[in-house]
Amino acid sequence: MNDQERPAQDTRKRDVRTFKFRTVDMSKIRYPYLVVRLIPAVYGITELPKDWPVAKLLETGLRVCYRENKDVCVVLEPGKCCYFDRVGGRIPRHETVPPSGGFTLRMDLESWDMGY
């Protein structure tokens, strides 16, 4: 492709103040859901299908942990969650308290490209 065939690049700069950032209202999130630690104090929340068996929910958490190299928590119901730590050998760790605090972004399941 020569220079005449290339589309012109958009050289306008986007002002970061025009972006809308909102935390997720956790009272509106339904179970089960996936929490991915994107960077310290920033989490991505993805609602998972209710009709999936527990094994598939945990497999999804493990796959995201491997593919994205991120810490992941699958929250099955209140008081029941499973952590997959990227540096802890990705061995599931069952806990009663999901991650909380920080800045939370809503993400679609398709964002993780799991091939389902």
N, C-alpha and C positions, 0 to 999 in steps of 0.2 A: 504494500500500500504506500503510495507516495504522499507527499505533504498536501497535495490538492484534494485527495480523497478522504483525508482524516477530518472528522468533525472537530469543530472549534471547541476548545476546552472552556468550561465555565469558570471564569476567573473571579467571580463574585465571592466574597467571603460571607459566611453565615454568622450572624451574631448569636452567640450562645444564649443570650438573654431571650431570644425568641422561642427557644425550646421549652416545652411544658413537661416538667418533671413532677410526678405525683407518687406518693407512697400508696401502697395497696391498703385498703381498709380490710384488715384481717377478719373482721366480723362477717364479711361478705364472701370469704373464701370457703368453698365446700371441701369436704374430705372425699377421697384422699388427695393429697397434693405433694408436689416435689419442691424442695427448697435447695437452690444451688448457690453456694458462696462464690460470687463473681470476683470480688476483691474484698479486703477487710471492710466490714460494716456495710456491704452492699450485697443484697440477695436477690435472686430471681425466683419468682413463685410461679409454678405451673400446676393448674388443676389437672388431675388424672381421671380417666374414665372410671365411674363407680362400679361398672360391671366387670372390670378386670379382676382376675384372681390375685391374691396376695403375692404369689410367686412372680407373676408378671410385673406387678408394681415394683417389687424389690429388684427384679432383673433390669427394669428401666432405670432405677436409681444407680445400679452398678454400671450399666452401660454409659450413662451420662458421666459418671465419675471417671471411667476409663477414657472415653472419647474426648472429654473436655479438660481432663486432669484438674478437676475441681472437687472440693468437699461437697457432699450431697446428703440430704436427709429426705427420706420418704415418710411423710406423716400420714398414717393410716386412719387414725381416729383420735379423739382427745385422749391424751395420756399414753399413746402408743405410736412410737416412731422408730425408724431404723437409720442409723448414720453409716455412710461409706466415706472413709477418710482417704484422700489421695496419697498421703504419705504413710498411712498405717497398714499397708498391705491390702487395702480395700476389703477388709474383713468386716462383715456387718456387725454393728454394735447397737443393740436394742436399748432404747432409753424411753423415758416418760415425758421429757420436755423437748419440744422442737426449738430450733434456733429462733431468737427474737431480738428485737432492737435493730438498729441500723436503718438503712434505706432499702426499701423493698420495691422491686419492679415486677409487673405482671408480664409473663412470657407465655407464648403458646407452645403446645407440645411439639409442633412442627419446627420450632426454633432449634430443637435439639437434634433433628434429623435422625431419628432412631430406626427408620425403615419399617415402621409398623403400618 
